[in-house]
Amino acid sequence: MLPILSLLETRVLGVLIEKQHTVPDSYPLTLNALVSGCNQKTSRDPVIEATDDEVQAAIDHLKTLSLATESSGGRVMRYAHNAERGLRLPSQAIALLATLMLRGPQTVGELRINADRLHKFADISAVEGFLLELTETKPRNNDLGATGSGSMVVELPRQPGARENRWAHLLSGAPPTEPTTVFAAHDGSEMVTVSEIATLKMQVLQLQNEVAALQTTVAMLCQELGLKNGSNIS
């Protein structure tokens, strides 16, 4: 049977899994780092504003479910996930679940791209294989509550005009039904959904952030080399 987790609890668990791979030198995480990860404005859907107390309550509940652990590190407590052991799932499946918990419903192609820092899937079929396994997986932890479903993920009905089906996790129960708006090109040759537009906006924002980071790095290098805006580079 599946654990019933709140949105914030899945966000906390997803952040712990993500940061283990993306910032290993800072892992396990302090409460402040965990709150910052939960409230990120990028790579998160939906974007939330959780307080320290709310995140602390979420991590405390995850600890009772054996999905998170606590350790003392210096002057502050640090937190790590225990998802693989708590849910008895391989790291590949945990990577997909974490990506769904952090970014919401996604297509198989989006999952492969977005989960790349957590696990590099060889191809689309590898992602599909683990998703199919998750549709038949039941956590064995008897402390976890039940949702009444025998699956950990679900393939959502294809939205009108969409090219691919999306997948969602079931750790918080059945995903809510989403209203769908479809936009048609003037010539009627192409249909674009709100979901696809949101995905494009997210990708543009990520690219903008990457460009800004590169610009900062170039400025620092130019300053160190005594160059002005790179104009003296031959």
Backbone torsions as a table, in degrees:
resi	resn	phi	psi	omega
1	MET	NA	152.1	-173.7
2	LEU	-90.6	150.2	174.2
3	PRO	-73.9	143.1	175.6
4	ILE	-99.6	109.7	-178.3
5	LEU	-117.2	151.2	175.7
6	SER	-78.5	169.2	177.2
7	LEU	-57.3	-45.0	-178.3
8	LEU	-66.4	-37.2	179.4
9	GLU	-65.8	-39.5	175.8
10	THR	-68.3	-34.2	177.7
11	ARG	-65.4	-45.1	178.9
12	VAL	-60.9	-46.4	-179.8
13	LEU	-63.4	-43.0	178.8
14	GLY	-62.4	-40.7	179.0
15	VAL	-64.1	-42.9	179.3
16	LEU	-61.2	-41.5	179.0
17	ILE	-67.0	-44.8	-178.4
18	GLU	-62.2	-49.9	-173.6
19	LYS	-69.3	-23.6	175.2
20	GLN	-58.5	-33.6	-177.7
21	HIS	-93.6	-36.1	-172.6
22	THR	-88.9	-28.7	177.4
23	VAL	-133.9	62.4	-175.5
24	PRO	-59.2	-28.8	-179.0
25	ASP	-69.9	-21.8	-179.4
26	SER	-103.3	5.0	-175.9
27	TYR	-101.0	140.0	-0.2
28	PRO	-61.4	162.5	-172.7
29	LEU	-94.1	146.1	168.8
30	THR	-76.5	168.0	178.6
31	LEU	-61.6	-41.5	-179.7
32	ASN	-61.0	-43.6	179.6
33	ALA	-65.9	-36.8	179.7
34	LEU	-67.2	-41.4	177.8
35	VAL	-63.2	-43.8	179.3
36	SER	-61.1	-41.4	178.8
37	GLY	-64.6	-37.4	179.1
38	CYS	-68.2	-34.0	-174.3
39	ASN	-97.9	13.8	177.7
40	GLN	-55.6	145.1	178.1
41	LYS	-89.6	-16.8	179.4
42	THR	-112.6	153.4	177.9
43	SER	60.3	28.4	179.3
44	ARG	-135.9	136.2	176.7
45	ASP	-149.2	112.6	2.4
46	PRO	-82.6	163.0	172.0
47	VAL	-77.4	133.3	-177.7
48	ILE	-127.4	168.6	175.0
49	GLU	-130.1	87.7	-178.4
50	ALA	-95.4	144.2	177.8
51	THR	-87.5	167.6	177.4
52	ASP	-58.3	-43.6	-178.0
53	ASP	-64.4	-39.2	-179.5
54	GLU	-67.2	-41.7	178.6
55	VAL	-67.9	-37.7	177.9
56	GLN	-63.1	-41.3	177.9
57	ALA	-64.0	-39.2	179.5
58	ALA	-65.1	-44.4	-179.3
59	ILE	-67.2	-34.6	178.1
60	ASP	-63.7	-39.9	178.8
61	HIS	-68.5	-40.6	178.0
62	LEU	-62.3	-32.8	177.6
63	LYS	-65.7	-39.3	179.9
64	THR	-67.1	-22.4	178.9
65	LEU	-93.7	6.0	-178.5
66	SER	61.8	27.7	177.6
67	LEU	-101.0	-9.1	178.7
68	ALA	-146.2	156.4	178.9
69	THR	-130.1	160.3	-179.1
70	GLU	-124.4	140.5	178.0
71	SER	-144.3	155.1	178.1
72	SER	-91.2	128.7	178.6
73	GLY	-133.4	100.0	-175.9
74	GLY	70.9	-125.3	-176.5
75	ARG	-92.9	-9.4	-175.5
76	VAL	-126.8	160.4	175.6
77	MET	-79.8	148.8	177.9
78	ARG	-126.4	153.0	-172.3
79	TYR	-128.7	142.4	178.9
80	ALA	-135.7	158.3	177.6
81	HIS	-87.9	159.0	177.3
82	ASN	-132.8	34.7	-170.2
83	ALA	-65.3	-41.2	-177.1
84	GLU	-62.4	-44.6	179.8
85	ARG	-76.5	-41.4	-177.2
86	GLY	-64.8	-37.4	-179.8
87	LEU	-99.9	-9.1	-178.7
88	ARG	55.3	56.7	-179.8
89	LEU	-128.4	152.0	176.9
90	PRO	-71.7	162.6	-176.9
91	SER	-60.7	-31.8	179.6
92	GLN	-63.9	-43.6	179.8
93	ALA	-67.5	-38.8	178.4
94	ILE	-62.8	-39.1	179.1
95	ALA	-61.7	-42.1	179.2
96	LEU	-67.5	-43.6	178.9
97	LEU	-61.6	-43.7	-179.8
98	ALA	-61.8	-41.4	179.7
99	THR	-64.1	-39.2	176.3
100	LEU	-68.6	-37.8	179.0
101	MET	-66.4	-33.6	-176.3
102	LEU	-85.8	-34.9	-170.1
103	ARG	-116.8	-0.8	179.5
104	GLY	78.9	-172.7	-177.1
105	PRO	-57.5	139.2	-178.2
106	GLN	-146.6	157.5	173.5
107	THR	-77.2	168.6	179.1
108	VAL	-60.8	-41.9	178.8
109	GLY	-62.9	-42.2	178.1
110	GLU	-64.9	-39.5	179.2
111	LEU	-62.0	-43.2	-179.8
112	ARG	-61.0	-42.3	-179.8
113	ILE	-69.7	-48.2	-174.0
114	ASN	-72.4	-23.7	179.3
115	ALA	-91.4	3.9	-171.3
116	ASP	-59.1	-36.5	-178.5
117	ARG	-75.3	-17.1	179.2
118	LEU	-93.6	-37.3	175.5
119	HIS	-160.2	133.3	179.7
120	LYS	-90.2	104.2	177.7
121	PHE	-79.8	137.8	-175.6
122	ALA	-62.4	-39.9	-178.5
123	ASP	-162.1	179.6	-178.5
124	ILE	-61.3	-38.4	-177.6
125	SER	-63.5	-30.7	177.5
126	ALA	-66.0	-42.3	177.2
127	VAL	-62.7	-45.6	-179.6
128	GLU	-60.7	-38.4	-180.0
129	GLY	-61.9	-44.7	179.9
130	PHE	-71.8	-32.5	176.1
131	LEU	-64.6	-41.4	178.6
132	LEU	-64.3	-38.6	176.4
133	GLU	-63.2	-38.6	-179.5
134	LEU	-69.2	-22.3	176.6
135	THR	-72.0	-15.2	-178.7
136	GLU	-115.6	7.6	-174.2
137	THR	-95.3	135.9	173.6
138	LYS	-123.0	124.2	176.9
139	PRO	-59.0	144.4	-176.6
140	ARG	-97.0	1.5	-179.2
141	ASN	-74.5	113.2	-176.1
142	ASN	-70.6	-13.0	179.6
143	ASP	-79.4	-12.3	-176.2
144	LEU	-82.3	143.3	178.2
145	GLY	-74.1	172.2	-174.8
146	ALA	-113.8	142.4	173.9
147	THR	-100.9	-10.4	-178.4
148	GLY	88.9	4.1	-179.8
149	SER	-113.6	149.9	177.0
150	GLY	-96.3	10.4	-177.8
151	SER	-120.2	154.8	176.0
152	MET	-103.4	-15.9	174.7
153	VAL	-137.0	163.0	179.0
154	VAL	-141.5	143.0	174.7
155	GLU	-88.7	120.0	-176.1
156	LEU	-79.6	152.5	176.2
157	PRO	-59.8	141.6	-179.3
158	ARG	-67.5	132.0	178.5
159	GLN	-76.4	150.2	179.3
160	PRO	-55.3	128.4	178.8
161	GLY	86.9	-11.9	-179.2
162	ALA	-77.0	149.6	-178.5
163	ARG	-88.6	-26.8	-176.5
164	GLU	-137.4	156.3	173.0
165	ASN	-77.5	153.2	175.5
166	ARG	-106.5	159.9	177.9
167	TRP	-117.8	149.5	178.1
168	ALA	-137.3	153.0	176.2
169	HIS	-84.5	160.6	-178.7
170	LEU	-116.9	17.7	-179.2
171	LEU	-67.7	-18.3	176.2
172	SER	-110.7	20.4	-177.5
173	GLY	90.0	-170.6	-178.0
174	ALA	-64.8	135.9	178.5
175	PRO	-66.7	146.8	179.8
176	PRO	-66.7	150.8	176.5
177	THR	-72.8	128.9	-176.9
178	GLU	-101.8	131.8	173.9
179	PRO	-66.7	143.3	-176.7
180	THR	-118.0	129.8	173.5
181	THR	-117.6	132.9	-177.7
182	VAL	-117.7	132.1	177.6
183	PHE	-107.8	134.7	179.9
184	ALA	-108.0	144.2	174.8
185	ALA	-68.2	159.3	-176.4
186	HIS	-60.4	-32.7	-179.5
187	ASP	-87.8	-0.1	177.3
188	GLY	73.6	10.1	-175.5
189	SER	-87.1	-15.9	-174.3
190	GLU	-137.2	140.3	177.3
191	MET	-118.7	131.9	-178.1
192	VAL	-127.3	129.4	-179.6
193	THR	-93.2	163.2	175.5
194	VAL	-58.8	-38.9	179.7
195	SER	-60.7	-42.1	179.5
196	GLU	-67.1	-38.6	177.3
197	ILE	-63.5	-42.7	179.1
198	ALA	-62.3	-39.8	178.7
199	THR	-63.1	-43.5	178.7
200	LEU	-63.0	-41.3	178.3
201	LYS	-62.0	-40.8	179.1
202	MET	-63.7	-42.6	-179.7
203	GLN	-66.2	-38.8	177.2
204	VAL	-63.4	-42.2	179.2
205	LEU	-63.4	-40.6	178.0
206	GLN	-63.2	-42.2	178.2
207	LEU	-64.1	-39.8	178.0
208	GLN	-62.4	-40.8	178.4
209	ASN	-64.9	-40.4	179.7
210	GLU	-66.3	-40.7	177.8
211	VAL	-63.2	-42.4	178.9
212	ALA	-61.7	-41.0	178.8
213	ALA	-65.0	-40.5	178.3
214	LEU	-65.6	-39.8	178.5
215	GLN	-62.7	-39.9	177.8
216	THR	-64.4	-43.1	179.6
217	THR	-63.0	-44.0	178.6
218	VAL	-62.5	-41.3	179.3
219	ALA	-61.8	-41.1	179.3
220	MET	-65.9	-41.7	178.9
221	LEU	-64.4	-42.1	178.4
222	CYS	-62.0	-40.1	179.2
223	GLN	-64.8	-41.3	179.6
224	GLU	-66.5	-33.8	-178.7
225	LEU	-88.7	-0.2	179.3
226	GLY	74.4	23.5	179.7
227	LEU	-97.3	157.5	178.9
228	LYS	-114.9	106.5	178.8
229	ASN	56.4	26.0	177.0
230	GLY	72.7	9.9	-174.6
231	SER	-73.6	-21.2	-177.8
232	ASN	-91.5	2.8	180.0
233	ILE	-75.2	123.3	-179.2
234	SER	-87.1	NA	NA
